[in-house]
Amino acid sequence: MVDFARIYSLENGIIQTNTQSRLYQLYDKHVLDRDDYHEIEQAYSFLLQLRFMRQINGILGENIKPDNYINPKKLSKIEQRMLTYISHD
């Protein structure tokens, strides 16, 4: 999603560096329609939330350095289902 936002932002003269800002600008410039924008933004936000929770659990629960790795087997059933849904759309 980050690369998608980068590539289309470069192509459309968008100078924002934040992925969510880029996505909004792509929507604002009618590169993305409303439905696509909302789906991509929600999926991206969900992934950011998973990453953030992983980092918090790593620091507080496992006493390890935070990283961006998310082990799908450690996710709840609903998180796994959401992740599967995101990856197939």
C-alpha distances in whole Angstrom, upper triangle without the diagonal:
4,5,5,6,9,10,11,12,14,15,16,18,16,17,15,13,12,8,10,13,11,9,13,14,13,14,17,18,18,15,13,16,17,16,12,11,13,11,8,9,11,9,7,11,12,10,11,15,15,14,17,19,19,20,23,24,24,26,28,29,29,30,27,25,21,18,15,16,16,19,18,22,23,21,23,23,21,18,19,19,16,14,15,15,11,11,14,12
4,5,5,6,9,10,10,12,14,15,16,14,14,12,10,9,6,9,11,9,9,13,14,13,15,18,18,18,16,15,18,19,18,15,13,15,14,10,11,13,12,9,12,14,11,11,15,16,14,16,19,19,19,22,24,24,25,28,29,28,29,26,23,20,17,14,16,17,20,20,24,24,22,25,26,24,21,21,22,19,16,19,18,15,14,17,16
4,5,5,6,8,10,11,12,14,15,14,14,13,12,12,9,12,14,11,11,15,15,13,16,19,18,19,15,15,19,20,20,16,15,17,16,13,14,16,14,12,15,17,15,15,19,19,17,20,23,22,22,25,27,26,28,31,31,31,31,28,25,22,19,16,18,19,22,22,26,26,25,27,28,26,23,23,24,21,19,20,20,16,15,18,17
4,5,5,6,8,10,11,12,14,13,14,14,13,12,9,11,13,10,9,13,13,11,13,16,15,15,12,12,15,17,16,13,12,15,14,10,12,15,13,11,15,17,15,16,19,20,19,21,24,24,24,27,29,29,30,33,34,33,34,31,28,25,22,19,20,21,23,23,27,27,26,28,28,26,23,23,23,20,18,19,19,15,14,16,15
4,6,5,6,8,10,10,12,10,11,10,9,9,6,8,9,6,6,10,10,8,11,13,13,14,11,11,14,15,16,13,11,14,14,10,11,14,13,11,14,16,15,15,18,20,19,20,23,24,24,26,29,28,30,32,33,33,33,31,28,25,22,19,21,22,25,24,28,28,26,28,29,27,24,24,25,21,20,21,20,16,17,19,17
4,6,5,6,9,10,10,9,10,9,8,9,8,11,11,7,9,12,11,10,14,15,15,16,13,14,17,19,20,16,15,17,17,14,14,17,16,14,16,19,17,17,21,22,20,22,25,25,25,27,30,29,30,33,34,34,34,31,28,25,22,19,22,23,26,26,30,30,28,31,32,30,27,27,27,24,22,24,23,19,19,21,20
4,5,5,6,9,10,10,11,12,12,13,11,14,14,10,11,14,13,11,14,16,15,15,12,13,17,19,20,16,15,19,18,15,16,19,18,16,19,21,20,20,23,24,23,25,28,28,28,31,33,32,33,36,37,37,37,34,31,28,25,22,24,25,28,28,31,32,30,33,33,31,28,28,29,26,24,25,24,20,20,21,20
4,5,5,6,9,8,11,12,12,13,11,13,12,9,9,12,10,8,11,13,11,12,8,10,14,16,17,14,13,16,16,13,15,18,18,16,19,21,20,20,24,25,24,26,29,29,29,32,34,34,35,38,39,38,39,36,33,30,27,24,26,27,29,29,33,33,31,33,33,31,29,29,29,25,24,25,24,20,20,21,19
4,5,5,6,5,7,8,9,11,10,11,10,6,8,10,8,7,11,12,10,12,10,11,15,17,18,15,14,17,18,15,15,19,18,16,19,22,21,20,23,25,24,25,28,29,29,31,33,33,34,37,38,38,38,35,32,29,27,24,26,27,30,30,34,34,32,34,35,32,30,30,30,27,25,27,26,22,22,24,22
4,5,5,6,8,10,10,13,12,15,13,10,12,14,11,10,14,15,13,15,12,14,18,20,22,19,17,21,21,18,18,22,22,19,22,25,23,23,26,28,26,27,31,31,30,33,35,35,36,39,40,40,39,37,33,30,28,25,28,29,32,32,36,36,35,37,37,35,32,33,33,30,28,29,28,25,24,26,24
4,6,8,10,13,14,16,15,17,15,12,13,15,12,10,14,15,12,13,10,13,17,19,21,18,17,21,21,18,19,23,22,21,23,26,25,25,28,30,28,30,33,33,33,36,38,38,39,41,43,42,42,39,36,33,31,28,30,31,34,34,37,38,36,38,38,36,33,34,33,30,29,30,28,25,25,26,24
4,6,9,11,13,15,14,15,13,10,11,12,9,8,11,11,8,10,8,12,15,17,19,17,16,19,20,18,18,22,22,20,23,26,25,25,28,30,29,30,33,34,34,36,38,38,39,42,43,43,43,40,37,34,32,29,31,32,35,35,38,39,37,38,39,36,34,34,34,31,29,30,29,25,26,27,24
4,6,9,12,14,14,16,13,10,13,13,10,10,13,12,10,13,12,15,18,20,22,20,18,21,23,20,20,24,24,22,24,27,26,25,29,31,29,30,34,34,33,36,38,38,39,41,43,43,43,40,37,34,32,29,32,33,36,36,40,40,38,40,40,38,35,36,36,33,31,33,31,28,28,29,27
4,6,9,11,11,12,9,7,10,10,7,8,11,11,9,12,11,13,17,18,20,18,16,19,20,17,17,21,21,19,20,24,23,22,25,27,26,27,30,31,30,32,35,35,36,38,40,40,40,37,34,31,29,26,29,30,34,34,37,37,35,37,38,35,32,33,33,30,29,31,29,25,26,28,25
4,6,9,11,12,10,8,12,12,9,11,14,13,13,16,15,17,20,21,23,21,18,21,22,19,18,22,22,19,21,24,23,22,25,27,25,26,29,30,29,31,34,34,34,36,38,39,38,35,32,29,27,25,28,30,33,34,38,37,35,37,38,36,33,34,35,31,30,32,31,27,28,30,28
4,6,8,9,6,6,9,10,8,11,13,13,13,16,15,16,19,19,22,19,16,18,20,17,15,19,20,17,17,21,20,18,21,24,22,22,26,27,26,28,31,31,31,33,35,35,35,33,29,26,25,23,26,27,31,31,35,34,32,34,35,33,30,31,32,28,27,29,28,25,26,28,26
4,6,9,7,7,10,12,11,13,15,16,16,19,17,18,21,21,23,20,17,19,20,17,15,19,19,15,16,19,18,16,19,21,19,20,23,24,23,25,28,27,27,30,32,32,31,29,26,23,21,19,23,24,28,28,32,31,30,32,33,31,28,29,30,27,25,28,27,23,24,27,25
4,6,5,6,9,10,11,12,14,15,16,18,17,17,19,19,20,18,15,16,17,14,12,15,16,12,13,16,15,13,16,18,17,17,20,21,20,22,25,25,25,27,29,30,29,27,24,21,19,17,21,22,25,26,29,28,27,29,30,28,25,26,27,24,22,25,24,21,22,25,23
4,5,5,6,9,10,10,12,14,15,17,15,14,17,17,17,15,12,14,14,11,9,12,12,9,10,14,13,11,14,16,15,16,19,20,20,22,24,24,25,28,29,29,29,27,24,21,19,16,19,20,23,23,27,26,24,26,28,25,22,24,24,21,19,22,21,17,18,21,19
4,5,5,6,9,10,11,12,14,15,14,13,15,14,15,13,10,11,12,9,7,10,11,8,9,12,12,11,13,16,16,16,19,20,20,22,24,25,26,28,29,30,30,28,26,22,21,18,21,21,24,24,27,27,24,26,27,24,21,23,23,20,19,22,20,17,19,21,19
4,5,5,6,9,10,10,12,14,14,13,15,15,17,15,11,13,15,12,10,13,15,12,12,16,16,14,17,20,19,19,22,24,23,25,28,28,28,30,32,33,33,31,28,25,23,21,24,24,28,28,31,30,28,29,31,28,25,27,27,23,23,25,24,20,22,24,22
4,5,5,6,9,10,10,12,11,11,14,14,16,14,11,13,15,12,10,14,15,12,14,17,17,16,19,21,20,21,24,25,24,26,29,29,30,32,34,34,34,32,29,26,24,21,24,24,28,28,31,31,29,30,31,28,26,27,27,24,22,25,23,20,21,23,20
4,5,5,6,9,10,11,9,8,11,11,12,10,7,9,11,8,7,11,12,10,12,15,15,15,17,19,19,20,23,24,24,26,29,29,30,32,33,34,34,32,30,26,24,21,23,23,27,26,30,29,27,28,29,26,23,25,24,21,20,22,20,17,18,20,17
4,5,5,6,9,10,10,9,10,10,12,11,7,9,12,10,8,12,14,12,13,16,17,16,19,21,21,22,24,26,26,28,30,31,32,34,35,36,36,34,32,28,27,24,26,26,29,29,32,32,29,30,30,27,25,27,26,22,22,24,22,19,21,23,20
4,5,5,6,8,9,9,11,12,14,13,10,13,15,13,12,15,17,15,16,20,20,19,22,24,24,24,27,29,29,30,33,34,34,36,38,39,39,37,34,30,29,26,28,29,32,31,35,35,32,33,34,31,28,30,29,26,25,27,25,22,23,25,22
4,5,5,6,5,6,9,10,12,10,8,12,13,11,11,15,16,15,16,19,20,20,22,24,24,25,28,29,29,31,34,34,35,37,39,39,39,37,35,31,29,26,28,28,31,30,34,34,31,33,33,30,28,29,28,24,24,25,23,20,21,22,19
4,5,5,6,5,6,7,10,9,6,9,12,11,10,14,15,15,16,19,20,20,22,24,25,26,28,30,30,32,34,35,36,38,39,40,40,38,36,32,30,27,29,29,32,31,34,34,31,32,32,29,27,28,27,24,24,25,22,19,21,22,19
4,5,8,8,9,9,13,12,10,12,15,14,13,17,19,18,19,22,23,22,24,27,27,28,30,32,32,34,36,37,38,40,41,42,42,40,38,34,33,30,32,32,35,34,37,37,34,35,35,32,30,32,31,27,27,29,26,23,25,26,22
4,6,8,9,11,14,13,11,15,17,16,16,19,20,19,21,24,25,24,27,29,29,30,33,34,34,36,38,39,40,42,43,44,44,42,40,36,34,31,33,33,36,35,39,39,36,37,37,34,32,33,32,29,28,30,27,24,26,26,23
4,5,6,9,11,11,10,13,15,14,15,18,19,19,21,23,24,25,27,29,29,30,33,34,35,37,39,40,41,42,44,44,45,43,40,37,35,31,33,33,36,34,38,38,35,36,36,33,31,32,30,27,27,28,25,23,24,24,21
4,7,10,12,10,9,13,14,13,14,17,18,17,20,22,23,23,26,27,28,29,32,33,33,35,37,38,39,41,42,42,43,41,38,35,32,29,31,31,33,32,36,36,33,35,34,31,30,30,29,26,25,26,23,21,22,22,18
4,7,8,6,6,9,10,10,11,14,15,15,17,19,20,21,23,25,25,27,29,30,31,33,35,36,37,39,40,40,41,39,37,33,31,27,29,28,31,29,33,33,30,31,31,28,26,27,26,22,22,23,20,17,19,19,15
4,6,5,6,9,10,11,12,14,16,16,18,20,21,22,24,26,27,28,30,32,33,34,36,37,39,40,41,42,43,41,39,35,33,30,31,30,32,30,34,34,31,32,31,28,26,27,25,22,23,23,20,18,20,19,16
4,6,5,6,9,10,10,12,14,15,16,18,20,21,22,24,26,27,28,30,31,33,34,36,37,38,39,40,42,40,38,34,32,29,30,29,32,30,33,33,30,30,29,26,25,26,24,21,22,23,19,17,20,20,16
4,5,5,6,9,10,11,12,14,15,16,18,20,21,23,24,26,27,29,30,32,33,35,36,37,38,39,40,39,37,33,31,28,29,27,29,27,30,31,27,27,26,23,22,23,21,18,19,19,16,14,17,16,13
4,5,5,6,8,10,11,12,14,15,17,18,20,21,23,24,26,27,29,30,32,33,35,36,36,37,39,37,35,31,29,25,26,25,27,25,29,29,26,26,26,23,21,22,20,17,17,18,15,13,15,14,11
4,6,5,6,8,10,10,12,14,15,16,18,20,21,22,24,26,27,28,30,31,33,34,35,36,37,35,33,29,27,24,25,24,27,25,29,29,26,26,26,23,21,22,21,18,18,19,16,14,16,17,13
4,6,5,6,8,10,10,12,14,15,16,18,20,21,22,24,26,27,28,30,31,32,33,34,36,34,33,29,27,24,25,23,26,24,27,27,24,24,24,20,19,20,19,15,16,18,15,13,16,16,13
4,6,5,6,9,10,11,12,14,15,17,18,20,21,23,24,26,27,29,30,32,32,33,34,33,31,28,26,22,23,21,23,21,24,25,21,21,21,18,16,17,16,12,13,14,11,9,12,12,9
4,6,5,6,8,10,11,12,14,15,17,18,20,21,23,24,26,27,29,30,31,31,33,31,29,25,23,19,21,19,22,20,24,24,21,22,22,19,17,18,17,13,13,14,12,9,11,12,10
4,5,5,6,9,10,10,12,14,15,16,18,20,21,22,24,26,27,28,29,30,31,29,28,24,22,19,20,19,22,21,24,24,21,22,22,19,17,18,18,14,14,16,14,11,14,16,13
4,5,5,6,9,10,10,12,14,15,16,18,20,21,22,24,26,27,27,28,30,28,27,23,22,19,20,18,20,19,22,21,18,18,19,15,14,16,15,11,12,14,12,9,13,14,12
4,5,5,6,9,10,11,12,14,15,17,19,20,21,23,25,26,26,27,28,27,25,22,20,16,17,15,17,16,19,19,16,17,17,14,12,13,13,9,9,11,9,6,9,11,10
4,5,5,6,9,10,11,12,14,15,17,18,20,21,23,24,25,25,27,25,23,19,17,14,15,14,17,16,20,19,17,18,19,17,14,15,15,12,11,14,13,9,11,14,13
4,5,5,6,9,10,10,12,14,15,16,18,20,21,22,23,24,25,24,22,19,17,14,16,15,18,17,20,19,16,17,18,16,13,15,16,12,12,15,14,11,14,17,15
4,5,5,6,9,10,11,12,14,15,16,18,20,21,21,22,24,23,22,18,17,14,15,12,15,14,17,16,13,14,15,12,9,12,12,9,9,12,11,9,12,15,14
4,5,5,6,9,10,11,12,14,15,16,18,20,20,21,22,20,19,15,14,10,11,9,12,12,15,14,12,14,15,13,10,11,13,10,8,12,12,9,11,14,14
4,5,5,6,9,10,11,12,14,15,17,18,19,20,21,19,17,14,12,10,12,11,14,14,18,16,14,16,18,16,13,15,16,13,12,15,16,13,15,18,18
4,5,5,6,8,10,11,12,14,15,16,17,18,20,19,18,14,13,11,13,11,14,14,17,15,12,13,16,14,11,13,15,12,12,16,16,14,16,19,19
4,5,5,6,9,10,11,12,14,15,15,16,18,17,16,13,12,9,10,7,10,10,13,11,9,11,13,12,8,11,13,11,10,13,15,13,14,18,18
4,5,5,6,9,10,10,12,14,15,15,16,14,13,9,8,6,7,7,10,11,14,12,11,14,16,16,12,14,16,14,12,16,17,15,16,19,20
4,5,5,6,9,10,11,12,13,14,15,14,13,9,9,8,10,10,13,14,17,14,13,15,18,17,14,16,18,16,15,19,20,18,19,23,23
4,5,5,6,8,10,10,11,12,14,13,13,10,11,10,11,9,12,13,15,12,10,12,16,15,12,14,17,15,15,18,19,18,19,23,24
4,6,5,6,9,10,10,10,12,11,11,8,8,8,8,7,9,11,12,10,10,12,16,16,12,14,17,16,14,18,20,18,19,22,24
4,5,5,6,9,10,10,10,9,8,5,6,7,9,9,12,14,16,13,13,16,19,19,16,18,21,19,18,21,23,21,22,25,26
4,5,5,6,8,9,10,10,10,8,10,11,12,12,14,16,17,14,14,16,20,19,17,19,22,20,19,23,24,23,24,27,28
4,5,5,5,7,8,9,10,9,11,12,12,11,12,14,15,11,12,14,18,18,15,17,21,20,19,22,24,23,24,27,28
4,6,6,5,6,5,7,6,8,10,10,11,12,15,15,12,14,16,20,21,18,19,22,22,20,23,25,24,24,28,29
4,6,6,5,5,6,6,10,12,13,14,16,18,19,16,17,19,23,23,21,22,25,24,23,26,28,27,27,31,32
4,6,6,8,10,10,13,15,16,16,17,19,20,16,17,19,22,23,21,22,26,25,24,27,29,28,29,32,33
4,6,8,11,11,14,16,15,15,15,18,17,13,15,17,20,21,19,21,24,24,23,26,28,27,28,31,33
4,5,9,10,12,15,14,14,14,17,16,13,15,18,21,23,20,21,25,25,23,26,29,28,28,31,33
4,7,9,12,15,15,16,17,20,20,17,19,21,25,26,23,24,28,27,26,29,31,30,30,34,35
4,6,9,12,12,14,15,18,18,16,18,21,24,25,22,23,27,26,24,27,29,28,28,31,33
4,6,10,11,13,15,19,20,17,19,22,26,26,23,24,27,26,24,27,29,27,27,31,32
4,7,9,11,13,16,18,16,17,20,23,23,20,21,24,23,21,24,26,24,24,28,29
4,6,9,11,15,17,15,16,19,22,22,19,19,23,21,19,21,24,21,21,25,26
4,6,10,12,15,14,14,18,20,20,16,17,20,18,15,18,20,18,17,21,22
4,6,9,12,11,12,16,18,19,15,15,18,17,14,16,19,17,16,20,22
4,6,9,8,8,12,14,15,11,11,14,14,11,14,16,15,14,18,20
4,5,6,7,11,13,14,11,10,14,14,11,13,16,16,15,18,21
4,5,5,9,10,11,8,7,10,11,8,10,13,13,12,15,18
4,6,8,9,12,10,8,11,13,11,12,16,16,16,18,21
4,7,9,11,9,9,13,14,12,14,17,17,17,20,22
4,6,8,6,6,9,10,9,12,14,14,15,18,20
4,5,5,6,9,10,10,12,14,15,16,18,20
4,5,5,6,9,10,11,12,14,15,17,19
4,5,5,6,8,10,10,12,14,15,17
4,5,5,6,8,10,10,12,14,16
4,5,5,6,9,10,11,12,15
4,5,5,6,9,10,11,13
4,5,5,6,9,10,11
4,5,5,6,9,10
4,5,5,6,9
4,6,5,6
4,6,6
4,6
4
